[in-house]
Amino acid sequence: MDAGASNGRLRRAPENFLTAEQIALVGKGRRDFLRSTFLAAAAGVAGAAALGRPAAAAEGDDAILKPQPWATSLGQPVAANPYGVPSKYERALARRQSPGLTQVAAASVSFAPLQGMFGIITPSGLHFERHHQGWYDIDPAKHRFMVNGARPEFVKTPKVYTLDDIMRLPPVSRMHFIECGANTGMEWGNVAVPTVQYSHGMLSCSEFTGVPLRTLLEDCGADLKAAKYVLAEGGDGSAMTRTIPIELVLSGEVMVAYGQNGEMLRPENGYPLRLVVPGVQGVSWVKWLRRVEVGDKPYATKDEAVHYIDLMPDGQHRQYTSIQECKSVITSPSGGQMLLDKGYFNVSGLAWSGRGKISRVDVSFDGGVNWVEATLQTPILSKCLTRFNVPWNWDGRPAVLQSRAMDETGFVQPSYGQLRAVRGTRSIYHNNAIQSWKVADSGEISNVQIL
Amino acid sequence: MDAGASNGRLRRAPENFLTAEQIALVGKGRRDFLRSTFLAAAAGVAGAAALGRPAAAAEGDDAILKPQPWATSLGQPVAANPYGVPSKYERALARRQSPGLTQVAAASVSFAPLQGMFGIITPSGLHFERHHQGWYDIDPAKHRFMVNGARPEFVKTPKVYTLDDIMRLPPVSRMHFIECGANTGMEWGNVAVPTVQYSHGMLSCSEFTGVPLRTLLEDCGADLKAAKYVLAEGGDGSAMTRTIPIELVLSGEVMVAYGQNGEMLRPENGYPLRLVVPGVQGVSWVKWLRRVEVGDKPYATKDEAVHYIDLMPDGQHRQYTSIQECKSVITSPSGGQMLLDKGYFNVSGLAWSGRGKISRVDVSFDGGVNWVEATLQTPILSKCLTRFNVPWNWDGRPAVLQSRAMDETGFVQPSYGQLRAVRGTRSIYHNNAIQSWKVADSGEISNVQIL
């Protein structure tokens, strides 16, 4: 089946890197792209009278008139899958690697399919991946977590914990987003990757469960007045180590987590232990966490002195950036999709801030000249994704869709012009600029940069 | 491996219906039971100094001193599983059928493993199942949803919708619990099922996404003043039909849902469309939803006139009960587990109400004589699970653990004595009594009924 073929009233956009098998499935299931490219003849909900068909006109429609196999036979038994899986018609909704982006598939990225997701929770099976040495399914009985001090006086009683020790302690559960610092990184170089999966898909959101790191430091008799930073160290072969300011630990927000969305962490996400550092870039959420050291200076590890740094216009490196500033993106309609007719569309997207709650999202359909306020889905939680929706009537002429988020500190997501005035154009990390999706008069949607 | 064998400091409780293979995995992974049966020597967090071991004493501990394979080799590549799965060490955490409970495995139940879950979100792979005719993976392109009136004047323009039609409309996403009306049903007959998975496991909680049913009724020109009830009809062979009071529809809460936890519904949970009726028993959340009819009388369908009714003490049947009243249960420690020593335990559980938000949960350790207030995890959402936690120091003597929830309407979860005074003992459905877990001086925990 031709990926660009017309399917009823929809012309499917060829999703990048779909296999022929996946494309065939999409053709069968249809909704992965239809989700955001509905043909609409009416304006708004009140005018959505063209939806559906009068029941009297449904003659000849097998699906409604004739008994389907699922109405005339015994279905599958309970617990056919003791751990359930998605429908076979949903296989195209998957995380995907960007071929060529990295040299080694074990030290690479897979992106979450934001264009086909709802609400704010990321199913753990679609959570983005970023590994530096590949992922491991570590035997939890063999995993240990150590707390020690850079100098003996920083931690009175260094200790080694089993997972059981950690899970005995009073737990907390909180919903937080995690975003890789390199998310939207290609855009610095004006490489407009085609779809939101690849431009913003290093972003996920889960309910995490664990023990505040502060509890563990206190258990070891850490000197929380002398401490200025902690070093978090992963158990994988990449020697992943990151400096965390002690203020984040003292706030109680930093968590040694074992749970994600009600069950244990997934192996790709650090099973059995990872650090959760709400609001901070993903690299600091150290996976397969094996050690935290209490110190009084930043550690200048390779992953903060050489990588995950920002090359500024004056040629200097900005280091130790960590908070993911206020950002948003329209996930639907978005790049690679196609509008087939004029009329009503629901425009939906995600907003988030590493500094707290989202307070407002504005959406523009004309590249930033006029803005309308979007509806925010509740609950609006701190350092968590917030879903926004806004209705739009497309008049069939070229348009540019943008979203601009504001957080409770008053920070407003910058345009590319504003961001580059400060940061230049040679960075990789920490791009939170306003994303633009251009709608051509043909209905084709593409990724463009508007200063 | 003997399921009752001692494993370090833990004596595992033999989980019901585990296969030998699962038991072996539990022995390897350990934490599924350890989660709530930690050996504790200290009281509370401040006194948890016996946790972990001094790092200096860790000599000979391979796990911390010697490089593990995952630190010295390249791991698995990204997208090795385009749709991720849990760790192989977590296979014992699964939904399970109760053998013998039903005659046909397709018309049966699988229970969610509440004893091993965290927070409030149920991973869709562990969501409980209750089917009347088995489950189906319906081709969404062939599925239709119809709205019509019991009399022509009730719905001006009856319509047939495709899934694409539904997904075009402005969506809402909300987190809600779903509980089968028969949850905890065996307890009416004094059959104390051994574990919380079987006593309370027909309970799950997800972020659902869909379109308010009210929007669709308005789209068809329904007469919402004449309407008193709607009938919801499923597409499976069980002819599942349920009456829903129009007030619930008018409130905007009732949703024709296609999304669950960020992705499409799972086949076992009604893919591609199910009704979401917040606060109401699960049977009304009709799966594989194919039709809603607007009427002015209750429909007295088989699943509300013959099943899902309450036999009262005077011999009459109570019909059309629907709201799941305020209820709670301690999930850990719970039946089948075993405390191996005195000291600190975190007591954790879930509370919910079909009438709104949970306002308070009290916990008793002596069978209801004394009560302490538990900490409620935020956010506390309406008609959603709320997680509670409370510390406990076990003195080694027999104890009875209970939780008692209160909702924002002031409704207090009843004791079995209070419930039976009104409802008698011959019901199956709508048991929201206070659950008691008896801790023997041996540390063994069992299900008992306290009036």
Boltz contact constraints between the chains, C-beta under 6 A:
constraints:
  - contact:
      token1: [A, 29]
      token2: [B, 140]
      max_distance: 6.0
  - contact:
      token1: [A, 30]
      token2: [B, 141]
      max_distance: 6.0
  - contact:
      token1: [A, 31]
      token2: [B, 140]
      max_distance: 6.0
  - contact:
      token1: [A, 34]
      token2: [B, 164]
      max_distance: 6.0
  - contact:
      token1: [A, 35]
      token2: [B, 167]
      max_distance: 6.0
  - contact:
      token1: [A, 38]
      token2: [B, 168]
      max_distance: 6.0
  - contact:
      token1: [A, 48]
      token2: [B, 219]
      max_distance: 6.0
  - contact:
      token1: [A, 51]
      token2: [B, 165]
      max_distance: 6.0
  - contact:
      token1: [A, 51]
      token2: [B, 219]
      max_distance: 6.0
  - contact:
      token1: [A, 52]
      token2: [B, 159]
      max_distance: 6.0
  - contact:
      token1: [A, 52]
      token2: [B, 160]
      max_distance: 6.0
  - contact:
      token1: [A, 52]
      token2: [B, 161]
      max_distance: 6.0
  - contact:
      token1: [A, 52]
      token2: [B, 165]
      max_distance: 6.0
  - contact:
      token1: [A, 53]
      token2: [B, 160]
      max_distance: 6.0
  - contact:
      token1: [A, 54]
      token2: [B, 157]
      max_distance: 6.0
  - contact:
      token1: [A, 55]
      token2: [B, 146]
      max_distance: 6.0
  - contact:
      token1: [A, 55]
      token2: [B, 148]
      max_distance: 6.0
  - contact:
      token1: [A, 55]
      token2: [B, 158]
      max_distance: 6.0
  - contact:
      token1: [A, 55]
      token2: [B, 160]
      max_distance: 6.0
  - contact:
      token1: [A, 58]
      token2: [B, 160]
      max_distance: 6.0
  - contact:
      token1: [A, 63]
      token2: [B, 142]
      max_distance: 6.0
  - contact:
      token1: [A, 63]
      token2: [B, 144]
      max_distance: 6.0
  - contact:
      token1: [A, 64]
      token2: [B, 144]
      max_distance: 6.0
  - contact:
      token1: [A, 64]
      token2: [B, 160]
      max_distance: 6.0
  - contact:
      token1: [A, 70]
      token2: [B, 136]
      max_distance: 6.0
  - contact:
      token1: [A, 70]
      token2: [B, 138]
      max_distance: 6.0
  - contact:
      token1: [A, 70]
      token2: [B, 236]
      max_distance: 6.0
  - contact:
      token1: [A, 71]
      token2: [B, 235]
      max_distance: 6.0
  - contact:
      token1: [A, 71]
      token2: [B, 237]
      max_distance: 6.0
  - contact:
      token1: [A, 72]
      token2: [B, 237]
      max_distance: 6.0
  - contact:
      token1: [A, 74]
      token2: [B, 106]
      max_distance: 6.0
  - contact:
      token1: [A, 74]
      token2: [B, 134]
      max_distance: 6.0
  - contact:
      token1: [A, 75]
      token2: [B, 106]
      max_distance: 6.0
  - contact:
      token1: [A, 75]
      token2: [B, 133]
      max_distance: 6.0
  - contact:
      token1: [A, 75]
      token2: [B, 134]
      max_distance: 6.0
  - contact:
      token1: [A, 75]
      token2: [B, 135]
      max_distance: 6.0
  - contact:
      token1: [A, 75]
      token2: [B, 136]
      max_distance: 6.0
  - contact:
      token1: [A, 76]
      token2: [B, 134]
      max_distance: 6.0
  - contact:
      token1: [A, 76]
      token2: [B, 135]
      max_distance: 6.0
  - contact:
      token1: [A, 77]
      token2: [B, 105]
      max_distance: 6.0
  - contact:
      token1: [A, 77]
      token2: [B, 106]
      max_distance: 6.0
  - contact:
      token1: [A, 78]
      token2: [B, 97]
      max_distance: 6.0
  - contact:
      token1: [A, 78]
      token2: [B, 108]
      max_distance: 6.0
  - contact:
      token1: [A, 78]
      token2: [B, 110]
      max_distance: 6.0
  - contact:
      token1: [A, 78]
      token2: [B, 129]
      max_distance: 6.0
  - contact:
      token1: [A, 79]
      token2: [B, 95]
      max_distance: 6.0
  - contact:
      token1: [A, 79]
      token2: [B, 97]
      max_distance: 6.0
  - contact:
      token1: [A, 79]
      token2: [B, 110]
      max_distance: 6.0
  - contact:
      token1: [A, 82]
      token2: [B, 94]
      max_distance: 6.0
  - contact:
      token1: [A, 82]
      token2: [B, 95]
      max_distance: 6.0
  - contact:
      token1: [A, 83]
      token2: [B, 94]
      max_distance: 6.0
  - contact:
      token1: [A, 83]
      token2: [B, 125]
      max_distance: 6.0
  - contact:
      token1: [A, 84]
      token2: [B, 125]
      max_distance: 6.0
  - contact:
      token1: [A, 84]
      token2: [B, 266]
      max_distance: 6.0
  - contact:
      token1: [A, 84]
      token2: [B, 268]
      max_distance: 6.0
  - contact:
      token1: [A, 87]
      token2: [B, 137]
      max_distance: 6.0
  - contact:
      token1: [A, 87]
      token2: [B, 267]
      max_distance: 6.0
  - contact:
      token1: [A, 87]
      token2: [B, 271]
      max_distance: 6.0
  - contact:
      token1: [A, 88]
      token2: [B, 137]
      max_distance: 6.0
  - contact:
      token1: [A, 89]
      token2: [B, 140]
      max_distance: 6.0
  - contact:
      token1: [A, 90]
      token2: [B, 264]
      max_distance: 6.0
  - contact:
      token1: [A, 94]
      token2: [B, 82]
      max_distance: 6.0
  - contact:
      token1: [A, 94]
      token2: [B, 83]
      max_distance: 6.0
  - contact:
      token1: [A, 95]
      token2: [B, 79]
      max_distance: 6.0
  - contact:
      token1: [A, 95]
      token2: [B, 82]
      max_distance: 6.0
  - contact:
      token1: [A, 97]
      token2: [B, 78]
      max_distance: 6.0
  - contact:
      token1: [A, 97]
      token2: [B, 79]
      max_distance: 6.0
  - contact:
      token1: [A, 105]
      token2: [B, 77]
      max_distance: 6.0
  - contact:
      token1: [A, 106]
      token2: [B, 74]
      max_distance: 6.0
  - contact:
      token1: [A, 106]
      token2: [B, 75]
      max_distance: 6.0
  - contact:
      token1: [A, 106]
      token2: [B, 77]
      max_distance: 6.0
  - contact:
      token1: [A, 108]
      token2: [B, 78]
      max_distance: 6.0
  - contact:
      token1: [A, 110]
      token2: [B, 78]
      max_distance: 6.0
  - contact:
      token1: [A, 110]
      token2: [B, 79]
      max_distance: 6.0
  - contact:
      token1: [A, 117]
      token2: [B, 262]
      max_distance: 6.0
  - contact:
      token1: [A, 118]
      token2: [B, 173]
      max_distance: 6.0
  - contact:
      token1: [A, 118]
      token2: [B, 209]
      max_distance: 6.0
  - contact:
      token1: [A, 118]
      token2: [B, 259]
      max_distance: 6.0
  - contact:
      token1: [A, 118]
      token2: [B, 262]
      max_distance: 6.0
  - contact:
      token1: [A, 119]
      token2: [B, 173]
      max_distance: 6.0
  - contact:
      token1: [A, 119]
      token2: [B, 207]
      max_distance: 6.0
  - contact:
      token1: [A, 119]
      token2: [B, 209]
      max_distance: 6.0
  - contact:
      token1: [A, 119]
      token2: [B, 262]
      max_distance: 6.0
  - contact:
      token1: [A, 121]
      token2: [B, 207]
      max_distance: 6.0
  - contact:
      token1: [A, 121]
      token2: [B, 261]
      max_distance: 6.0
  - contact:
      token1: [A, 121]
      token2: [B, 262]
      max_distance: 6.0
  - contact:
      token1: [A, 122]
      token2: [B, 262]
      max_distance: 6.0
  - contact:
      token1: [A, 123]
      token2: [B, 261]
      max_distance: 6.0
  - contact:
      token1: [A, 123]
      token2: [B, 262]
      max_distance: 6.0
  - contact:
      token1: [A, 123]
      token2: [B, 263]
      max_distance: 6.0
  - contact:
      token1: [A, 125]
      token2: [B, 83]
      max_distance: 6.0
  - contact:
      token1: [A, 125]
      token2: [B, 84]
      max_distance: 6.0
  - contact:
      token1: [A, 129]
      token2: [B, 78]
      max_distance: 6.0
  - contact:
      token1: [A, 133]
      token2: [B, 75]
      max_distance: 6.0
  - contact:
      token1: [A, 134]
      token2: [B, 74]
      max_distance: 6.0
  - contact:
      token1: [A, 134]
      token2: [B, 75]
      max_distance: 6.0
  - contact:
      token1: [A, 134]
      token2: [B, 76]
      max_distance: 6.0
  - contact:
      token1: [A, 135]
      token2: [B, 75]
      max_distance: 6.0
  - contact:
      token1: [A, 135]
      token2: [B, 76]
      max_distance: 6.0
  - contact:
      token1: [A, 136]
      token2: [B, 70]
      max_distance: 6.0
  - contact:
      token1: [A, 136]
      token2: [B, 75]
      max_distance: 6.0
  - contact:
      token1: [A, 137]
      token2: [B, 87]
      max_distance: 6.0
  - contact:
      token1: [A, 137]
      token2: [B, 88]
      max_distance: 6.0
  - contact:
      token1: [A, 138]
      token2: [B, 70]
      max_distance: 6.0
  - contact:
      token1: [A, 140]
      token2: [B, 29]
      max_distance: 6.0
  - contact:
      token1: [A, 140]
      token2: [B, 31]
      max_distance: 6.0
  - contact:
      token1: [A, 140]
      token2: [B, 89]
      max_distance: 6.0
  - contact:
      token1: [A, 141]
      token2: [B, 30]
      max_distance: 6.0
  - contact:
      token1: [A, 142]
      token2: [B, 63]
      max_distance: 6.0
  - contact:
      token1: [A, 144]
      token2: [B, 63]
      max_distance: 6.0
  - contact:
      token1: [A, 144]
      token2: [B, 64]
      max_distance: 6.0
  - contact:
      token1: [A, 146]
      token2: [B, 55]
      max_distance: 6.0
  - contact:
      token1: [A, 148]
      token2: [B, 55]
      max_distance: 6.0
  - contact:
      token1: [A, 157]
      token2: [B, 54]
      max_distance: 6.0
  - contact:
      token1: [A, 158]
      token2: [B, 55]
      max_distance: 6.0
  - contact:
      token1: [A, 159]
      token2: [B, 52]
      max_distance: 6.0
  - contact:
      token1: [A, 160]
      token2: [B, 52]
      max_distance: 6.0
  - contact:
      token1: [A, 160]
      token2: [B, 53]
      max_distance: 6.0
  - contact:
      token1: [A, 160]
      token2: [B, 55]
      max_distance: 6.0
  - contact:
      token1: [A, 160]
      token2: [B, 58]
      max_distance: 6.0
  - contact:
      token1: [A, 160]
      token2: [B, 64]
      max_distance: 6.0
  - contact:
      token1: [A, 161]
      token2: [B, 52]
      max_distance: 6.0
  - contact:
      token1: [A, 164]
      token2: [B, 34]
      max_distance: 6.0
  - contact:
      token1: [A, 165]
      token2: [B, 51]
      max_distance: 6.0
  - contact:
      token1: [A, 165]
      token2: [B, 52]
      max_distance: 6.0
  - contact:
      token1: [A, 167]
      token2: [B, 35]
      max_distance: 6.0
  - contact:
      token1: [A, 168]
      token2: [B, 38]
      max_distance: 6.0
  - contact:
      token1: [A, 170]
      token2: [B, 45]
      max_distance: 6.0
  - contact:
      token1: [A, 170]
      token2: [B, 346]
      max_distance: 6.0
  - contact:
      token1: [A, 173]
      token2: [B, 118]
      max_distance: 6.0
  - contact:
      token1: [A, 173]
      token2: [B, 119]
      max_distance: 6.0
  - contact:
      token1: [A, 173]
      token2: [B, 377]
      max_distance: 6.0
  - contact:
      token1: [A, 207]
      token2: [B, 119]
      max_distance: 6.0
  - contact:
      token1: [A, 207]
      token2: [B, 121]
      max_distance: 6.0
  - contact:
      token1: [A, 209]
      token2: [B, 118]
      max_distance: 6.0
  - contact:
      token1: [A, 209]
      token2: [B, 119]
      max_distance: 6.0
  - contact:
      token1: [A, 219]
      token2: [B, 48]
      max_distance: 6.0
  - contact:
      token1: [A, 219]
      token2: [B, 51]
      max_distance: 6.0
  - contact:
      token1: [A, 235]
      token2: [B, 71]
      max_distance: 6.0
  - contact:
      token1: [A, 236]
      token2: [B, 70]
      max_distance: 6.0
  - contact:
      token1: [A, 237]
      token2: [B, 71]
      max_distance: 6.0
  - contact:
      token1: [A, 237]
      token2: [B, 72]
      max_distance: 6.0
  - contact:
      token1: [A, 259]
      token2: [B, 118]
      max_distance: 6.0
  - contact:
      token1: [A, 261]
      token2: [B, 121]
      max_distance: 6.0
  - contact:
      token1: [A, 261]
      token2: [B, 123]
      max_distance: 6.0
  - contact:
      token1: [A, 262]
      token2: [B, 117]
      max_distance: 6.0
  - contact:
      token1: [A, 262]
      token2: [B, 118]
      max_distance: 6.0
  - contact:
      token1: [A, 262]
      token2: [B, 119]
      max_distance: 6.0
  - contact:
      token1: [A, 262]
      token2: [B, 121]
      max_distance: 6.0
  - contact:
      token1: [A, 262]
      token2: [B, 122]
      max_distance: 6.0
  - contact:
      token1: [A, 262]
      token2: [B, 123]
      max_distance: 6.0
  - contact:
      token1: [A, 263]
      token2: [B, 123]
      max_distance: 6.0
  - contact:
      token1: [A, 264]
      token2: [B, 90]
      max_distance: 6.0
  - contact:
      token1: [A, 266]
      token2: [B, 84]
      max_distance: 6.0
  - contact:
      token1: [A, 267]
      token2: [B, 87]
      max_distance: 6.0
  - contact:
      token1: [A, 268]
      token2: [B, 84]
      max_distance: 6.0
  - contact:
      token1: [A, 271]
      token2: [B, 87]
      max_distance: 6.0
  - contact:
      token1: [A, 346]
      token2: [B, 170]
      max_distance: 6.0
  - contact:
      token1: [A, 377]
      token2: [B, 173]
      max_distance: 6.0
  - contact:
      token1: [A, 379]
      token2: [B, 379]
      max_distance: 6.0
